């Protein structure tokens, strides 16, 4: 989106010589942050300080070589932006790249950068990583860190828990409803004043979601938070201190570009039924590009307990090597 931006990293460090593309929501000193929307960019001054996540990469030796495309205010999973268009998915031409960290995933998949810095609430790193066939990592909530020995077993996250069944939360589709209320309330608390004051011209989908978010009441949010606590307790009981949940990152390959909105909405519901598990519990999750369907990337995820980031990444590296994915796909990293 802005390939002219260049910020050199430290001369030495674990990422020395690596390049990183930064999602257009992270501040870089002296530069305007667009947040995927022209009105946001024009109504905010240049940043006075560089975001901590970007500074950590710079201090580790990585150089910023571009600011990347994203969905408006990070409130979509498609990567189709009504103002700036849709990045081309190198791994699945003619199909959407996924969002909201679309540009960061595409920059890595196309070989333009070694690292793509994104963000992930409802799947905004995991989904584009799955669609574009790259490694993707969502860290534990609040983080800026040998479990292969046990026999894998199938688990039923909701239906096996009496508390969740009693609360009507036995199915992942009900977790989606809880996630949407929590997400909508929080996004409106964060951006509602700006949206109301500037009346930006959002694209389809984004506009509808902000309208929905504006109508969520505190009582609805508080009720959803109570349900969220039940869900989190149940998931943590399954995971324990060292368990790992293996699940699909997305329901399947990336949908085609210009898919009708009603079809994308149905797909989004299936998608968030998977991605909301980490979103509700604050758990870290890694997307591994180890599978294809009809020649198109489909990601496999590993999800661990909150705070298990380093152990989860070590396991992901071992699983990736066991699958022979390094030689087969030549995939690069997307953080």
C-alpha positions in Angstrom: 0.0 0.0 0.0 3.0 2.3 0.7 6.1 0.7 -0.6 8.0 4.0 -0.3 8.1 3.7 3.5 11.4 2.5 4.8 12.6 2.4 8.4 16.0 0.7 8.9 16.3 -1.8 11.8 19.1 -2.1 14.3 22.5 -3.2 12.9 22.4 -6.4 14.9 19.8 -8.7 16.5 18.0 -11.9 15.9 16.1 -10.5 12.9 19.0 -8.6 11.4 18.7 -8.5 7.6 15.0 -9.4 7.6 12.3 -7.2 6.1 8.8 -6.5 7.5 5.6 -5.1 6.0 3.5 -3.3 8.6 -0.3 -3.3 8.7 -1.8 0.1 8.3 -3.0 0.3 11.9 0.4 0.5 13.6 1.9 4.0 14.2 5.3 4.9 12.8 6.8 8.1 14.0 6.3 11.0 11.6 3.9 9.0 9.4 0.1 9.0 9.1 -1.7 5.8 10.0 -4.7 5.1 7.7 -6.5 2.2 9.5 -7.8 1.1 6.0 -10.0 4.2 5.7 -9.3 7.6 4.0 -11.3 9.6 6.5 -9.4 8.1 9.4 -6.1 9.0 7.7 -7.1 12.6 7.0 -8.6 13.2 10.4 -5.5 12.0 12.4 -2.1 13.8 12.6 1.2 12.0 11.9 2.2 9.7 14.7 4.4 11.1 17.4 5.8 7.7 18.5 6.3 4.3 16.9 4.0 1.5 18.0 5.6 -0.9 20.5 5.1 -3.9 18.2 6.9 -2.2 15.4 9.7 -0.9 17.6 10.3 -4.4 18.9 10.9 -5.6 15.4 13.1 -2.7 14.5 15.2 -3.2 17.7 15.6 -6.9 16.8 17.2 -5.9 13.4 14.2 -6.1 11.0 13.7 -3.2 8.6 10.2 -1.9 7.7 9.9 -1.7 4.0 6.2 -0.9 3.5 2.8 -0.2 5.1 0.2 -2.7 4.0 -3.5 -2.9 2.9 -6.1 -3.8 5.5 -9.9 -4.0 5.9 -11.5 -0.8 7.2 -10.9 -0.4 10.9 -9.9 -4.1 11.0 -13.6 -5.1 11.0 -13.7 -7.8 8.4 -12.2 -11.1 7.4 -12.3 -10.7 3.6 -9.5 -8.3 2.5 -11.8 -6.5 0.1 -11.5 -2.8 0.8 -14.1 -0.5 -1.0 -11.6 2.4 -1.1 -8.3 0.6 -1.9 -9.3 -2.6 -3.6 -8.3 -6.2 -3.0 -4.7 -7.5 -2.8 -4.0 -10.4 -5.2 -3.7 -13.7 -3.4 -0.5 -15.3 -4.9 -1.5 -18.8 -3.7 -5.1 -18.7 -5.0 -5.5 -16.3 -7.9 -9.0 -14.9 -8.3 -9.8 -15.6 -4.6 -9.8 -13.2 -1.7 -6.7 -13.0 0.5 -8.6 -12.8 3.8 -8.5 -10.0 6.3 -8.1 -7.8 8.0 -4.3 -8.3 7.8 -4.6 -9.0 4.1 -1.7 -6.9 2.8 0.7 -8.3 5.4 -0.1 -11.9 4.4 0.1 -11.2 0.7 3.4 -9.4 1.1 4.9 -12.6 2.6 3.2 -15.0 0.3 4.4 -13.0 -2.8 8.0 -13.0 -1.4 8.1 -9.2 -1.0 9.0 -9.4 2.7 10.2 -11.9 5.2 7.6 -10.9 7.9 4.2 -9.4 7.8 3.0 -7.6 11.0 -0.7 -7.9 11.5 -3.3 -8.0 14.3 -5.8 -10.7 15.2 -9.1 -10.4 17.2 -11.5 -12.7 15.2 -9.0 -14.3 12.9 -7.4 -11.3 11.1 -3.9 -13.0 11.0 -5.0 -16.6 11.0 -7.5 -16.4 8.1 -5.2 -14.6 5.6 -2.4 -16.9 6.6 -4.7 -19.9 5.8 -5.9 -18.5 2.5 -2.5 -17.4 1.3 -0.6 -20.5 2.5 1.9 -18.9 4.9 2.7 -19.3 8.6 0.6 -17.2 10.8 0.8 -16.6 14.6 -1.7 -15.0 16.9 0.0 -14.6 20.4 -1.7 -14.8 23.7 -3.8 -11.8 24.7 -1.5 -9.3 26.4 1.8 -10.7 25.1 4.4 -8.5 23.4 6.6 -15.7 24.4 7.7 -32.0 25.2 4.0 -32.0 24.4 4.1 -34.3 21.5 4.4 -37.4 23.7 0.7 -37.9 24.6 -1.8 -39.7 22.4 -4.0 -37.3 20.4 -7.8 -37.6 21.1 -10.9 -36.0 19.8 -12.6 -33.5 22.1 -16.0 -31.8 22.1 -15.4 -28.3 23.5 -19.0 -27.4 24.2 -21.3 -30.4 24.4 -19.2 -32.2 27.0 -19.5 -29.5 29.5 -22.6 -29.5 31.7 -22.3 -25.7 32.5 -22.2 -24.8 28.8 -25.1 -27.1 28.0 -27.2 -25.5 30.7 -26.3 -22.0 29.4 -27.2 -22.9 25.8 -23.6 -22.8 24.7 -23.1 -26.4 23.7 -22.4 -25.6 20.0 -19.7 -23.4 18.5 -22.4 -21.4 16.6 -23.5 -20.1 20.0 -20.0 -19.1 20.9 -20.0 -17.0 17.7 -23.0 -15.0 19.0 -21.1 -14.3 22.3 -18.0 -13.3 20.4 -19.9 -10.9 18.1 -21.5 -9.1 21.0 -18.2 -8.7 22.9 -16.4 -7.6 19.8 -19.1 -5.2 18.7 -19.4 -3.5 22.1 -15.6 -3.1 22.4 -15.1 -1.8 18.8 -17.8 0.8 19.4 -16.3 1.9 22.7 -13.0 2.3 20.9 -14.1 4.0 17.7 -17.8 5.0 18.1 -17.1 8.6 18.9 -14.9 8.9 15.8 -17.5 7.1 13.6 -20.3 9.3 14.9 -18.3 12.5 14.5 -17.0 11.9 11.0 -19.7 9.7 9.3 -17.1 7.9 7.1 -18.2 6.3 3.9 -17.6 2.7 4.9 -17.7 -0.1 2.3 -20.4 -2.9 2.3 -20.2 -5.1 5.4 -18.1 -2.7 7.4 -20.9 -0.2 7.4 -23.5 -2.8 8.5 -21.2 -4.1 11.3 -20.6 -0.7 12.8 -24.4 0.0 12.7 -25.0 -3.2 14.6 -22.2 -2.4 17.0 -23.8 1.0 17.8 -26.9 -0.7 19.0 -25.3 -3.2 21.5 -26.4 -2.3 25.0 -24.3 -2.5 28.1 -26.7 -5.2 29.5 -26.1 -7.3 26.4 -22.4 -6.9 26.7 -22.4 -7.8 30.4 -24.4 -10.9 29.7 -22.1 -11.9 26.9 -19.1 -11.4 29.2 -20.6 -13.9 31.7 -21.1 -16.4 28.9 -17.5 -15.7 27.8 -16.2 -16.6 31.2 -18.0 -20.0 31.1 -16.5 -20.7 27.6 -13.0 -19.7 28.7 -13.3 -22.0 31.8 -14.4 -24.9 29.7 -11.7 -24.5 27.1 -9.0 -24.1 29.8 -10.2 -27.3 31.5 -9.7 -29.2 28.2 -6.3 -27.7 27.5 -4.9 -27.8 31.1 -1.4 -26.4 31.4 0.2 -28.1 28.4 -2.5 -29.3 26.1 -2.8 -28.2 22.4 -5.9 -28.2 20.3 -5.5 -29.0 16.6 -8.3 -27.6 14.4 -8.8 -26.1 10.9 -7.9 -22.5 10.7 -10.7 -21.8 8.2 -13.7 -23.8 6.9 -11.9 -24.3 3.5 -10.0 -22.5 0.8 -10.4 -18.7 0.2 -13.7 -17.7 -1.4 -13.6 -16.2 -4.9 -13.2 -12.4 -5.3 -16.5 -10.6 -5.6 -18.5 -13.4 -3.9 -22.1 -12.1 -3.3 -22.4 -10.5 0.2 -25.0 -12.9 1.5 -22.7 -15.9 0.6 -19.7 -14.2 2.3 -21.8 -13.5 5.4 -22.7 -17.2 5.7 -19.0 -18.1 5.2 -18.0 -15.5 7.8 -20.3 -17.2 10.4 -18.7 -20.6 9.7 -15.3 -18.9 9.9 -15.8 -17.1 13.2 -17.2 -20.2 14.8 -13.6 -21.5 14.5 -11.6 -18.3 15.1 -13.7 -17.2 18.1 -12.2 -19.9 20.3 -8.9 -18.0 20.6 -10.7 -14.7 20.5 -12.9 -15.5 23.5 -10.2 -17.2 25.6 -7.1 -15.0 24.8 -5.3 -18.1 23.6 -2.3 -18.2 21.2 -2.8 -19.9 17.9 -0.5 -20.8 15.0 -1.6 -21.4 11.4 0.5 -24.0 9.5 0.4 -24.1 5.7 0.5 -27.9 5.5 -2.6 -28.8 3.4 -4.4 -28.0 0.2 -7.8 -28.7 -1.3 -8.0 -28.6 -5.0 -4.5 -27.1 -5.1 -5.6 -24.2 -2.9 -4.1 -23.5 0.6 -6.0 -24.6 3.7 -4.4 -24.0 7.1 -4.2 -26.3 10.1 -4.0 -24.6 13.5 -2.4 -25.4 16.8 -4.0 -23.6 19.8 -2.5 -23.6 23.3 -3.3 -22.2 26.7 -2.8 -18.5 27.2 0.8 -17.7 27.9 2.2 -20.8 26.2 3.4 -18.9 23.2 7.0 -20.1 23.1 6.1 -23.8 23.7 3.4 -23.5 21.0 5.8 -22.1 18.5 8.4 -24.8 19.3 5.7 -27.5 18.7 4.6 -25.8 15.5 8.2 -25.9 14.2 8.4 -29.6 15.0 5.0 -30.4 13.4 5.9 -28.3 10.4 9.1 -30.2 9.9 7.4 -33.6 10.4 4.9 -32.7 7.7 7.8 -31.9 5.3 6.1 -28.6 4.6 9.3 -26.6 4.5 10.5 -28.4 1.4 7.1 -28.9 -0.1 5.8 -25.3 0.1 8.7 -23.1 0.7 6.4 -21.1 3.0 7.7 -18.1 4.8 6.6 -16.5 8.0 3.7 -14.2 8.7 3.5 -12.8 12.2 
